[in-house]
Amino acid sequence: MSKDIRTDHEYQVAEFGDFGFRVLTGASQEGERFSSIMALEDSQITIVSSRNGDGYATIILLAGMIVYGDLYVDSVDNGAVIAYLRGE
């Protein structure tokens, strides 16, 4: 199955966790791509754009905030996040 999200249905399946999720307090496993990342508590994370692998950003998410995209988590510097997988 492709990990690209091309239709509303594929987005909703990923958003509602049908592909699974990870609760992260550190780096994600190699190759895991996420469609959204939500802070369970105030968190500072470094994310990378998976499309080209060249878009690094260190961001602060307050509890409940969500970031969307084609992402993987390089590190969770503090806090905890729930990251929803893009596909299998």
PyMOL Python script that loads the backbone (N, CA, C, O; Angstrom):
from pymol import cmd

cmd.read_pdbstr("""\
ATOM      1  N   MET A   1       0.831  -1.178   0.000  1.00  0.00           N
ATOM      2  CA  MET A   1       0.000   0.000   0.000  1.00  0.00           C
ATOM      3  C   MET A   1       0.875   1.240   0.000  1.00  0.00           C
ATOM      4  O   MET A   1       1.872   1.301   0.719  1.00  0.00           O
ATOM      5  N   SER A   2       0.513   2.206  -0.785  1.00  0.00           N
ATOM      6  CA  SER A   2       1.224   3.466  -0.847  1.00  0.00           C
ATOM      7  C   SER A   2       1.027   4.256   0.440  1.00  0.00           C
ATOM      8  O   SER A   2      -0.035   4.184   1.058  1.00  0.00           O
ATOM      9  N   LYS A   3       2.043   5.007   0.844  1.00  0.00           N
ATOM     10  CA  LYS A   3       1.926   5.860   2.014  1.00  0.00           C
ATOM     11  C   LYS A   3       1.500   7.274   1.632  1.00  0.00           C
ATOM     12  O   LYS A   3       1.366   8.138   2.498  1.00  0.00           O
ATOM     13  N   ASP A   4       1.289   7.511   0.351  1.00  0.00           N
ATOM     14  CA  ASP A   4       0.838   8.822  -0.091  1.00  0.00           C
ATOM     15  C   ASP A   4      -0.657   8.952   0.130  1.00  0.00           C
ATOM     16  O   ASP A   4      -1.411   8.010  -0.113  1.00  0.00           O
ATOM     17  N   ILE A   5      -1.085  10.115   0.588  1.00  0.00           N
ATOM     18  CA  ILE A   5      -2.495  10.386   0.810  1.00  0.00           C
ATOM     19  C   ILE A   5      -2.991  11.214  -0.359  1.00  0.00           C
ATOM     20  O   ILE A   5      -2.567  12.355  -0.546  1.00  0.00           O
ATOM     21  N   ARG A   6      -3.890  10.641  -1.145  1.00  0.00           N
ATOM     22  CA  ARG A   6      -4.342  11.296  -2.364  1.00  0.00           C
ATOM     23  C   ARG A   6      -5.836  11.606  -2.381  1.00  0.00           C
ATOM     24  O   ARG A   6      -6.289  12.373  -3.230  1.00  0.00           O
ATOM     25  N   THR A   7      -6.608  11.030  -1.468  1.00  0.00           N
ATOM     26  CA  THR A   7      -8.046  11.269  -1.453  1.00  0.00           C
ATOM     27  C   THR A   7      -8.499  11.634  -0.042  1.00  0.00           C
ATOM     28  O   THR A   7      -7.774  11.415   0.929  1.00  0.00           O
ATOM     29  N   ASP A   8      -9.704  12.191   0.061  1.00  0.00           N
ATOM     30  CA  ASP A   8     -10.267  12.513   1.372  1.00  0.00           C
ATOM     31  C   ASP A   8     -10.365  11.267   2.244  1.00  0.00           C
ATOM     32  O   ASP A   8     -10.076  11.308   3.440  1.00  0.00           O
ATOM     33  N   HIS A   9     -10.776  10.161   1.634  1.00  0.00           N
ATOM     34  CA  HIS A   9     -10.923   8.922   2.382  1.00  0.00           C
ATOM     35  C   HIS A   9      -9.592   8.494   3.008  1.00  0.00           C
ATOM     36  O   HIS A   9      -9.551   8.131   4.184  1.00  0.00           O
ATOM     37  N   GLU A  10      -8.504   8.536   2.231  1.00  0.00           N
ATOM     38  CA  GLU A  10      -7.189   8.144   2.752  1.00  0.00           C
ATOM     39  C   GLU A  10      -6.761   9.057   3.891  1.00  0.00           C
ATOM     40  O   GLU A  10      -6.164   8.604   4.867  1.00  0.00           O
ATOM     41  N   TYR A  11      -7.065  10.346   3.764  1.00  0.00           N
ATOM     42  CA  TYR A  11      -6.730  11.288   4.831  1.00  0.00           C
ATOM     43  C   TYR A  11      -7.497  10.945   6.108  1.00  0.00           C
ATOM     44  O   TYR A  11      -6.920  10.907   7.195  1.00  0.00           O
ATOM     45  N   GLN A  12      -8.803  10.696   5.971  1.00  0.00           N
ATOM     46  CA  GLN A  12      -9.617  10.406   7.147  1.00  0.00           C
ATOM     47  C   GLN A  12      -9.204   9.091   7.806  1.00  0.00           C
ATOM     48  O   GLN A  12      -9.215   8.989   9.033  1.00  0.00           O
ATOM     49  N   VAL A  13      -8.843   8.096   7.018  1.00  0.00           N
ATOM     50  CA  VAL A  13      -8.379   6.823   7.575  1.00  0.00           C
ATOM     51  C   VAL A  13      -7.111   7.058   8.404  1.00  0.00           C
ATOM     52  O   VAL A  13      -6.989   6.529   9.509  1.00  0.00           O
ATOM     53  N   ALA A  14      -6.176   7.840   7.883  1.00  0.00           N
ATOM     54  CA  ALA A  14      -4.942   8.126   8.616  1.00  0.00           C
ATOM     55  C   ALA A  14      -5.229   8.975   9.842  1.00  0.00           C
ATOM     56  O   ALA A  14      -4.699   8.706  10.920  1.00  0.00           O
ATOM     57  N   GLU A  15      -6.062   9.997   9.691  1.00  0.00           N
ATOM     58  CA  GLU A  15      -6.350  10.933  10.779  1.00  0.00           C
ATOM     59  C   GLU A  15      -7.022  10.246  11.964  1.00  0.00           C
ATOM     60  O   GLU A  15      -6.775  10.615  13.112  1.00  0.00           O
ATOM     61  N   PHE A  16      -7.862   9.261  11.700  1.00  0.00           N
ATOM     62  CA  PHE A  16      -8.555   8.578  12.782  1.00  0.00           C
ATOM     63  C   PHE A  16      -7.783   7.381  13.309  1.00  0.00           C
ATOM     64  O   PHE A  16      -8.315   6.602  14.099  1.00  0.00           O
ATOM     65  N   GLY A  17      -6.550   7.226  12.887  1.00  0.00           N
ATOM     66  CA  GLY A  17      -5.667   6.229  13.473  1.00  0.00           C
ATOM     67  C   GLY A  17      -5.817   4.817  12.957  1.00  0.00           C
ATOM     68  O   GLY A  17      -5.345   3.880  13.600  1.00  0.00           O
ATOM     69  N   ASP A  18      -6.465   4.633  11.809  1.00  0.00           N
ATOM     70  CA  ASP A  18      -6.651   3.276  11.288  1.00  0.00           C
ATOM     71  C   ASP A  18      -5.332   2.603  10.909  1.00  0.00           C
ATOM     72  O   ASP A  18      -5.270   1.374  10.854  1.00  0.00           O
ATOM     73  N   PHE A  19      -4.287   3.371  10.650  1.00  0.00           N
ATOM     74  CA  PHE A  19      -2.976   2.800  10.340  1.00  0.00           C
ATOM     75  C   PHE A  19      -2.131   2.639  11.601  1.00  0.00           C
ATOM     76  O   PHE A  19      -1.025   2.102  11.545  1.00  0.00           O
ATOM     77  N   GLY A  20      -2.648   3.100  12.734  1.00  0.00           N
ATOM     78  CA  GLY A  20      -1.934   3.004  13.994  1.00  0.00           C
ATOM     79  C   GLY A  20      -1.319   4.328  14.400  1.00  0.00           C
ATOM     80  O   GLY A  20      -1.391   5.316  13.670  1.00  0.00           O
ATOM     81  N   PHE A  21      -0.727   4.332  15.550  1.00  0.00           N
ATOM     82  CA  PHE A  21      -0.106   5.542  16.077  1.00  0.00           C
ATOM     83  C   PHE A  21       1.042   5.152  16.983  1.00  0.00           C
ATOM     84  O   PHE A  21       1.181   3.990  17.367  1.00  0.00           O
ATOM     85  N   ARG A  22       1.845   6.112  17.313  1.00  0.00           N
ATOM     86  CA  ARG A  22       2.942   5.929  18.264  1.00  0.00           C
ATOM     87  C   ARG A  22       2.875   7.057  19.284  1.00  0.00           C
ATOM     88  O   ARG A  22       2.681   8.218  18.922  1.00  0.00           O
ATOM     89  N   VAL A  23       3.034   6.718  20.553  1.00  0.00           N
ATOM     90  CA  VAL A  23       3.230   7.732  21.582  1.00  0.00           C
ATOM     91  C   VAL A  23       4.734   7.862  21.741  1.00  0.00           C
ATOM     92  O   VAL A  23       5.417   6.909  22.115  1.00  0.00           O
ATOM     93  N   LEU A  24       5.242   9.050  21.454  1.00  0.00           N
ATOM     94  CA  LEU A  24       6.691   9.248  21.410  1.00  0.00           C
ATOM     95  C   LEU A  24       7.170  10.174  22.524  1.00  0.00           C
ATOM     96  O   LEU A  24       6.565  11.209  22.806  1.00  0.00           O
ATOM     97  N   THR A  25       8.266   9.773  23.142  1.00  0.00           N
ATOM     98  CA  THR A  25       8.992  10.635  24.066  1.00  0.00           C
ATOM     99  C   THR A  25      10.444  10.754  23.618  1.00  0.00           C
ATOM    100  O   THR A  25      11.262  11.369  24.302  1.00  0.00           O
ATOM    101  N   GLY A  26      10.760  10.165  22.470  1.00  0.00           N
ATOM    102  CA  GLY A  26      12.093  10.216  21.867  1.00  0.00           C
ATOM    103  C   GLY A  26      11.933  10.192  20.359  1.00  0.00           C
ATOM    104  O   GLY A  26      10.902  10.633  19.852  1.00  0.00           O
ATOM    105  N   ALA A  27      12.903   9.701  19.635  1.00  0.00           N
ATOM    106  CA  ALA A  27      12.844   9.655  18.166  1.00  0.00           C
ATOM    107  C   ALA A  27      11.913   8.545  17.697  1.00  0.00           C
ATOM    108  O   ALA A  27      11.706   7.553  18.397  1.00  0.00           O
ATOM    109  N   SER A  28      11.353   8.726  16.500  1.00  0.00           N
ATOM    110  CA  SER A  28      10.532   7.667  15.904  1.00  0.00           C
ATOM    111  C   SER A  28      11.443   6.626  15.270  1.00  0.00           C
ATOM    112  O   SER A  28      12.633   6.868  15.071  1.00  0.00           O
ATOM    113  N   GLN A  29      10.882   5.477  14.957  1.00  0.00           N
ATOM    114  CA  GLN A  29      11.653   4.423  14.300  1.00  0.00           C
ATOM    115  C   GLN A  29      11.971   4.840  12.865  1.00  0.00           C
ATOM    116  O   GLN A  29      11.207   5.575  12.239  1.00  0.00           O
ATOM    117  N   GLU A  30      13.076   4.375  12.365  1.00  0.00           N
ATOM    118  CA  GLU A  30      13.503   4.680  10.995  1.00  0.00           C
ATOM    119  C   GLU A  30      12.410   4.316  10.006  1.00  0.00           C
ATOM    120  O   GLU A  30      11.866   3.212  10.048  1.00  0.00           O
ATOM    121  N   GLY A  31      12.094   5.239   9.125  1.00  0.00           N
ATOM    122  CA  GLY A  31      11.148   4.977   8.051  1.00  0.00           C
ATOM    123  C   GLY A  31       9.686   5.194   8.398  1.00  0.00           C
ATOM    124  O   GLY A  31       8.835   5.086   7.515  1.00  0.00           O
ATOM    125  N   GLU A  32       9.359   5.496   9.647  1.00  0.00           N
ATOM    126  CA  GLU A  32       7.965   5.734   9.999  1.00  0.00           C
ATOM    127  C   GLU A  32       7.557   7.147   9.609  1.00  0.00           C
ATOM    128  O   GLU A  32       8.178   8.128  10.019  1.00  0.00           O
ATOM    129  N   ARG A  33       6.497   7.229   8.807  1.00  0.00           N
ATOM    130  CA  ARG A  33       5.975   8.521   8.358  1.00  0.00           C
ATOM    131  C   ARG A  33       4.637   8.774   9.028  1.00  0.00           C
ATOM    132  O   ARG A  33       3.844   7.856   9.239  1.00  0.00           O
ATOM    133  N   PHE A  34       4.403  10.025   9.355  1.00  0.00           N
ATOM    134  CA  PHE A  34       3.195  10.394  10.091  1.00  0.00           C
ATOM    135  C   PHE A  34       2.406  11.444   9.332  1.00  0.00           C
ATOM    136  O   PHE A  34       2.975  12.276   8.624  1.00  0.00           O
ATOM    137  N   SER A  35       1.069  11.398   9.488  1.00  0.00           N
ATOM    138  CA  SER A  35       0.199  12.380   8.864  1.00  0.00           C
ATOM    139  C   SER A  35      -0.116  13.527   9.810  1.00  0.00           C
ATOM    140  O   SER A  35      -0.355  14.649   9.363  1.00  0.00           O
ATOM    141  N   SER A  36      -0.118  13.262  11.102  1.00  0.00           N
ATOM    142  CA  SER A  36      -0.343  14.322  12.088  1.00  0.00           C
ATOM    143  C   SER A  36       0.351  13.945  13.388  1.00  0.00           C
ATOM    144  O   SER A  36       0.539  12.772  13.712  1.00  0.00           O
ATOM    145  N   ILE A  37       0.722  14.988  14.117  1.00  0.00           N
ATOM    146  CA  ILE A  37       1.402  14.812  15.395  1.00  0.00           C
ATOM    147  C   ILE A  37       0.727  15.751  16.377  1.00  0.00           C
ATOM    148  O   ILE A  37       0.649  16.956  16.139  1.00  0.00           O
ATOM    149  N   MET A  38       0.234  15.196  17.491  1.00  0.00           N
ATOM    150  CA  MET A  38      -0.455  15.997  18.500  1.00  0.00           C
ATOM    151  C   MET A  38       0.301  15.933  19.820  1.00  0.00           C
ATOM    152  O   MET A  38       0.736  14.865  20.250  1.00  0.00           O
ATOM    153  N   ALA A  39       0.448  17.082  20.452  1.00  0.00           N
ATOM    154  CA  ALA A  39       1.132  17.150  21.737  1.00  0.00           C
ATOM    155  C   ALA A  39       0.205  16.681  22.853  1.00  0.00           C
ATOM    156  O   ALA A  39      -0.890  17.218  23.022  1.00  0.00           O
ATOM    157  N   LEU A  40       0.641  15.688  23.608  1.00  0.00           N
ATOM    158  CA  LEU A  40      -0.109  15.222  24.771  1.00  0.00           C
ATOM    159  C   LEU A  40       0.146  16.113  25.978  1.00  0.00           C
ATOM    160  O   LEU A  40      -0.663  16.185  26.903  1.00  0.00           O
ATOM    161  N   GLU A  41       1.275  16.780  25.948  1.00  0.00           N
ATOM    162  CA  GLU A  41       1.658  17.770  26.955  1.00  0.00           C
ATOM    163  C   GLU A  41       2.547  18.772  26.237  1.00  0.00           C
ATOM    164  O   GLU A  41       2.952  18.533  25.099  1.00  0.00           O
ATOM    165  N   ASP A  42       2.855  19.890  26.882  1.00  0.00           N
ATOM    166  CA  ASP A  42       3.745  20.857  26.240  1.00  0.00           C
ATOM    167  C   ASP A  42       5.023  20.142  25.820  1.00  0.00           C
ATOM    168  O   ASP A  42       5.665  19.474  26.631  1.00  0.00           O
ATOM    169  N   SER A  43       5.391  20.288  24.542  1.00  0.00           N
ATOM    170  CA  SER A  43       6.492  19.500  23.979  1.00  0.00           C
ATOM    171  C   SER A  43       7.337  20.333  23.027  1.00  0.00           C
ATOM    172  O   SER A  43       6.855  21.280  22.406  1.00  0.00           O
ATOM    173  N   GLN A  44       8.591  19.964  22.929  1.00  0.00           N
ATOM    174  CA  GLN A  44       9.483  20.509  21.902  1.00  0.00           C
ATOM    175  C   GLN A  44       9.964  19.334  21.072  1.00  0.00           C
ATOM    176  O   GLN A  44      10.551  18.390  21.602  1.00  0.00           O
ATOM    177  N   ILE A  45       9.713  19.392  19.750  1.00  0.00           N
ATOM    178  CA  ILE A  45      10.068  18.289  18.871  1.00  0.00           C
ATOM    179  C   ILE A  45      10.819  18.801  17.651  1.00  0.00           C
ATOM    180  O   ILE A  45      10.670  19.955  17.248  1.00  0.00           O
ATOM    181  N   THR A  46      11.621  17.928  17.078  1.00  0.00           N
ATOM    182  CA  THR A  46      12.268  18.201  15.798  1.00  0.00           C
ATOM    183  C   THR A  46      11.648  17.262  14.787  1.00  0.00           C
ATOM    184  O   THR A  46      11.703  16.041  14.934  1.00  0.00           O
ATOM    185  N   ILE A  47      11.048  17.855  13.742  1.00  0.00           N
ATOM    186  CA  ILE A  47      10.388  17.076  12.700  1.00  0.00           C
ATOM    187  C   ILE A  47      11.108  17.296  11.378  1.00  0.00           C
ATOM    188  O   ILE A  47      11.807  18.291  11.188  1.00  0.00           O
ATOM    189  N   VAL A  48      10.922  16.345  10.469  1.00  0.00           N
ATOM    190  CA  VAL A  48      11.551  16.406   9.155  1.00  0.00           C
ATOM    191  C   VAL A  48      10.482  16.143   8.113  1.00  0.00           C
ATOM    192  O   VAL A  48       9.648  15.252   8.272  1.00  0.00           O
ATOM    193  N   SER A  49      10.515  16.924   7.049  1.00  0.00           N
ATOM    194  CA  SER A  49       9.626  16.676   5.919  1.00  0.00           C
ATOM    195  C   SER A  49      10.078  15.405   5.233  1.00  0.00           C
ATOM    196  O   SER A  49      11.228  15.308   4.805  1.00  0.00           O
ATOM    197  N   SER A  50       9.186  14.425   5.122  1.00  0.00           N
ATOM    198  CA  SER A  50       9.545  13.150   4.509  1.00  0.00           C
ATOM    199  C   SER A  50       9.611  13.214   2.995  1.00  0.00           C
ATOM    200  O   SER A  50      10.270  12.387   2.365  1.00  0.00           O
ATOM    201  N   ARG A  51       8.936  14.185   2.407  1.00  0.00           N
ATOM    202  CA  ARG A  51       8.880  14.253   0.950  1.00  0.00           C
ATOM    203  C   ARG A  51      10.281  14.329   0.355  1.00  0.00           C
ATOM    204  O   ARG A  51      10.619  13.541  -0.528  1.00  0.00           O
ATOM    205  N   ASN A  52      11.100  15.266   0.826  1.00  0.00           N
ATOM    206  CA  ASN A  52      12.468  15.385   0.324  1.00  0.00           C
ATOM    207  C   ASN A  52      13.500  15.102   1.407  1.00  0.00           C
ATOM    208  O   ASN A  52      14.684  14.948   1.111  1.00  0.00           O
ATOM    209  N   GLY A  53      13.060  15.032   2.656  1.00  0.00           N
ATOM    210  CA  GLY A  53      13.965  14.762   3.765  1.00  0.00           C
ATOM    211  C   GLY A  53      14.866  15.917   4.110  1.00  0.00           C
ATOM    212  O   GLY A  53      15.856  15.745   4.822  1.00  0.00           O
ATOM    213  N   ASP A  54      14.533  17.108   3.610  1.00  0.00           N
ATOM    214  CA  ASP A  54      15.436  18.235   3.838  1.00  0.00           C
ATOM    215  C   ASP A  54      14.788  19.366   4.627  1.00  0.00           C
ATOM    216  O   ASP A  54      15.406  20.418   4.797  1.00  0.00           O
ATOM    217  N   GLY A  55      13.572  19.184   5.108  1.00  0.00           N
ATOM    218  CA  GLY A  55      12.879  20.251   5.819  1.00  0.00           C
ATOM    219  C   GLY A  55      12.866  20.037   7.315  1.00  0.00           C
ATOM    220  O   GLY A  55      11.838  19.648   7.869  1.00  0.00           O
ATOM    221  N   TYR A  56      13.986  20.283   7.989  1.00  0.00           N
ATOM    222  CA  TYR A  56      14.055  20.145   9.444  1.00  0.00           C
ATOM    223  C   TYR A  56      13.433  21.357  10.114  1.00  0.00           C
ATOM    224  O   TYR A  56      13.601  22.486   9.654  1.00  0.00           O
ATOM    225  N   ALA A  57      12.706  21.117  11.214  1.00  0.00           N
ATOM    226  CA  ALA A  57      12.161  22.208  12.017  1.00  0.00           C
ATOM    227  C   ALA A  57      12.058  21.743  13.462  1.00  0.00           C
ATOM    228  O   ALA A  57      11.562  20.651  13.740  1.00  0.00           O
ATOM    229  N   THR A  58      12.525  22.572  14.367  1.00  0.00           N
ATOM    230  CA  THR A  58      12.326  22.322  15.790  1.00  0.00           C
ATOM    231  C   THR A  58      11.204  23.250  16.224  1.00  0.00           C
ATOM    232  O   THR A  58      11.304  24.469  16.086  1.00  0.00           O
ATOM    233  N   ILE A  59      10.138  22.666  16.747  1.00  0.00           N
ATOM    234  CA  ILE A  59       8.957  23.452  17.094  1.00  0.00           C
ATOM    235  C   ILE A  59       8.507  23.145  18.513  1.00  0.00           C
ATOM    236  O   ILE A  59       8.788  22.081  19.064  1.00  0.00           O
ATOM    237  N   ILE A  60       7.808  24.099  19.077  1.00  0.00           N
ATOM    238  CA  ILE A  60       7.192  23.924  20.388  1.00  0.00           C
ATOM    239  C   ILE A  60       5.695  23.778  20.167  1.00  0.00           C
ATOM    240  O   ILE A  60       5.062  24.631  19.546  1.00  0.00           O
ATOM    241  N   LEU A  61       5.137  22.692  20.680  1.00  0.00           N
ATOM    242  CA  LEU A  61       3.699  22.454  20.623  1.00  0.00           C
ATOM    243  C   LEU A  61       3.158  22.486  22.042  1.00  0.00           C
ATOM    244  O   LEU A  61       3.643  21.769  22.918  1.00  0.00           O
ATOM    245  N   LEU A  62       2.154  23.318  22.262  1.00  0.00           N
ATOM    246  CA  LEU A  62       1.485  23.308  23.550  1.00  0.00           C
ATOM    247  C   LEU A  62       0.523  22.125  23.577  1.00  0.00           C
ATOM    248  O   LEU A  62       0.092  21.654  22.525  1.00  0.00           O
ATOM    249  N   ALA A  63       0.187  21.648  24.757  1.00  0.00           N
ATOM    250  CA  ALA A  63      -0.698  20.482  24.890  1.00  0.00           C
ATOM    251  C   ALA A  63      -1.952  20.674  24.042  1.00  0.00           C
ATOM    252  O   ALA A  63      -2.630  21.697  24.136  1.00  0.00           O
ATOM    253  N   GLY A  64      -2.251  19.670  23.209  1.00  0.00           N
ATOM    254  CA  GLY A  64      -3.436  19.711  22.360  1.00  0.00           C
ATOM    255  C   GLY A  64      -3.206  20.240  20.959  1.00  0.00           C
ATOM    256  O   GLY A  64      -4.052  20.053  20.084  1.00  0.00           O
ATOM    257  N   MET A  65      -2.079  20.897  20.727  1.00  0.00           N
ATOM    258  CA  MET A  65      -1.799  21.418  19.392  1.00  0.00           C
ATOM    259  C   MET A  65      -1.433  20.281  18.449  1.00  0.00           C
ATOM    260  O   MET A  65      -0.854  19.278  18.867  1.00  0.00           O
ATOM    261  N   ILE A  66      -1.783  20.448  17.147  1.00  0.00           N
ATOM    262  CA  ILE A  66      -1.538  19.418  16.138  1.00  0.00           C
ATOM    263  C   ILE A  66      -0.802  20.043  14.959  1.00  0.00           C
ATOM    264  O   ILE A  66      -1.092  21.170  14.557  1.00  0.00           O
ATOM    265  N   VAL A  67       0.156  19.295  14.411  1.00  0.00           N
ATOM    266  CA  VAL A  67       0.831  19.688  13.173  1.00  0.00           C
ATOM    267  C   VAL A  67       0.538  18.588  12.149  1.00  0.00           C
ATOM    268  O   VAL A  67       0.566  17.400  12.469  1.00  0.00           O
ATOM    269  N   TYR A  68       0.257  19.007  10.914  1.00  0.00           N
ATOM    270  CA  TYR A  68      -0.098  18.076   9.841  1.00  0.00           C
ATOM    271  C   TYR A  68       0.966  18.105   8.757  1.00  0.00           C
ATOM    272  O   TYR A  68       1.624  19.125   8.554  1.00  0.00           O
ATOM    273  N   GLY A  69       1.136  16.994   8.065  1.00  0.00           N
ATOM    274  CA  GLY A  69       2.060  16.959   6.937  1.00  0.00           C
ATOM    275  C   GLY A  69       2.529  15.545   6.646  1.00  0.00           C
ATOM    276  O   GLY A  69       1.980  14.566   7.150  1.00  0.00           O
ATOM    277  N   ASP A  70       3.554  15.472   5.823  1.00  0.00           N
ATOM    278  CA  ASP A  70       4.227  14.208   5.513  1.00  0.00           C
ATOM    279  C   ASP A  70       5.518  14.259   6.317  1.00  0.00           C
ATOM    280  O   ASP A  70       6.532  14.767   5.837  1.00  0.00           O
ATOM    281  N   LEU A  71       5.486  13.736   7.542  1.00  0.00           N
ATOM    282  CA  LEU A  71       6.508  14.025   8.537  1.00  0.00           C
ATOM    283  C   LEU A  71       7.093  12.767   9.155  1.00  0.00           C
ATOM    284  O   LEU A  71       6.467  11.708   9.170  1.00  0.00           O
ATOM    285  N   TYR A  72       8.310  12.911   9.663  1.00  0.00           N
ATOM    286  CA  TYR A  72       8.791  11.948  10.647  1.00  0.00           C
ATOM    287  C   TYR A  72       9.431  12.709  11.779  1.00  0.00           C
ATOM    288  O   TYR A  72       9.862  13.849  11.600  1.00  0.00           O
ATOM    289  N   VAL A  73       9.498  12.093  12.946  1.00  0.00           N
ATOM    290  CA  VAL A  73       9.982  12.750  14.156  1.00  0.00           C
ATOM    291  C   VAL A  73      11.451  12.401  14.337  1.00  0.00           C
ATOM    292  O   VAL A  73      11.805  11.239  14.538  1.00  0.00           O
ATOM    293  N   ASP A  74      12.301  13.420  14.264  1.00  0.00           N
ATOM    294  CA  ASP A  74      13.733  13.224  14.485  1.00  0.00           C
ATOM    295  C   ASP A  74      14.015  13.085  15.977  1.00  0.00           C
ATOM    296  O   ASP A  74      14.823  12.250  16.386  1.00  0.00           O
ATOM    297  N   SER A  75      13.344  13.909  16.794  1.00  0.00           N
ATOM    298  CA  SER A  75      13.513  13.802  18.240  1.00  0.00           C
ATOM    299  C   SER A  75      12.380  14.508  18.964  1.00  0.00           C
ATOM    300  O   SER A  75      11.794  15.467  18.461  1.00  0.00           O
ATOM    301  N   VAL A  76      12.085  14.006  20.164  1.00  0.00           N
ATOM    302  CA  VAL A  76      11.204  14.698  21.095  1.00  0.00           C
ATOM    303  C   VAL A  76      12.128  15.174  22.208  1.00  0.00           C
ATOM    304  O   VAL A  76      12.562  14.386  23.048  1.00  0.00           O
ATOM    305  N   ASP A  77      12.423  16.470  22.205  1.00  0.00           N
ATOM    306  CA  ASP A  77      13.395  17.011  23.157  1.00  0.00           C
ATOM    307  C   ASP A  77      12.834  17.066  24.572  1.00  0.00           C
ATOM    308  O   ASP A  77      13.564  16.851  25.541  1.00  0.00           O
ATOM    309  N   ASN A  78      11.547  17.352  24.694  1.00  0.00           N
ATOM    310  CA  ASN A  78      10.853  17.218  25.978  1.00  0.00           C
ATOM    311  C   ASN A  78       9.369  17.102  25.712  1.00  0.00           C
ATOM    312  O   ASN A  78       8.873  17.553  24.680  1.00  0.00           O
ATOM    313  N   GLY A  79       8.659  16.491  26.658  1.00  0.00           N
ATOM    314  CA  GLY A  79       7.232  16.290  26.500  1.00  0.00           C
ATOM    315  C   GLY A  79       6.909  14.949  25.872  1.00  0.00           C
ATOM    316  O   GLY A  79       7.753  14.054  25.808  1.00  0.00           O
ATOM    317  N   ALA A  80       5.666  14.824  25.408  1.00  0.00           N
ATOM    318  CA  ALA A  80       5.192  13.588  24.780  1.00  0.00           C
ATOM    319  C   ALA A  80       4.195  13.953  23.694  1.00  0.00           C
ATOM    320  O   ALA A  80       3.399  14.878  23.854  1.00  0.00           O
ATOM    321  N   VAL A  81       4.242  13.220  22.590  1.00  0.00           N
ATOM    322  CA  VAL A  81       3.327  13.449  21.480  1.00  0.00           C
ATOM    323  C   VAL A  81       2.737  12.118  21.024  1.00  0.00           C
ATOM    324  O   VAL A  81       3.312  11.054  21.255  1.00  0.00           O
ATOM    325  N   ILE A  82       1.584  12.199  20.373  1.00  0.00           N
ATOM    326  CA  ILE A  82       0.996  11.038  19.719  1.00  0.00           C
ATOM    327  C   ILE A  82       1.086  11.323  18.226  1.00  0.00           C
ATOM    328  O   ILE A  82       0.629  12.365  17.754  1.00  0.00           O
ATOM    329  N   ALA A  83       1.676  10.393  17.491  1.00  0.00           N
ATOM    330  CA  ALA A  83       1.921  10.569  16.060  1.00  0.00           C
ATOM    331  C   ALA A  83       1.160   9.492  15.294  1.00  0.00           C
ATOM    332  O   ALA A  83       1.334   8.299  15.541  1.00  0.00           O
ATOM    333  N   TYR A  84       0.304   9.933  14.350  1.00  0.00           N
ATOM    334  CA  TYR A  84      -0.531   9.001  13.593  1.00  0.00           C
ATOM    335  C   TYR A  84       0.171   8.593  12.302  1.00  0.00           C
ATOM    336  O   TYR A  84       0.567   9.443  11.504  1.00  0.00           O
ATOM    337  N   LEU A  85       0.320   7.277  12.104  1.00  0.00           N
ATOM    338  CA  LEU A  85       1.022   6.723  10.942  1.00  0.00           C
ATOM    339  C   LEU A  85       0.261   7.016   9.654  1.00  0.00           C
ATOM    340  O   LEU A  85      -0.969   7.047   9.642  1.00  0.00           O
ATOM    341  N   ARG A  86       1.012   7.232   8.561  1.00  0.00           N
ATOM    342  CA  ARG A  86       0.420   7.512   7.262  1.00  0.00           C
ATOM    343  C   ARG A  86      -0.126   6.272   6.572  1.00  0.00           C
ATOM    344  O   ARG A  86      -1.104   6.371   5.831  1.00  0.00           O
ATOM    345  N   GLY A  87       0.459   5.137   6.785  1.00  0.00           N
ATOM    346  CA  GLY A  87       0.010   3.921   6.108  1.00  0.00           C
ATOM    347  C   GLY A  87       0.973   2.798   6.380  1.00  0.00           C
ATOM    348  O   GLY A  87       1.958   2.965   7.099  1.00  0.00           O
ATOM    349  N   GLU A  88       0.682   1.653   5.801  1.00  0.00           N
ATOM    350  CA  GLU A  88       1.523   0.469   6.041  1.00  0.00           C
ATOM    351  C   GLU A  88       2.413   0.194   4.874  1.00  0.00           C
ATOM    352  O   GLU A  88       3.188  -0.762   4.900  1.00  0.00           O
TER     353      GLU A  88
END
""", "prot")
cmd.dss("prot")
cmd.show_as("cartoon", "prot")
cmd.util.cbc("prot")
cmd.orient("prot")
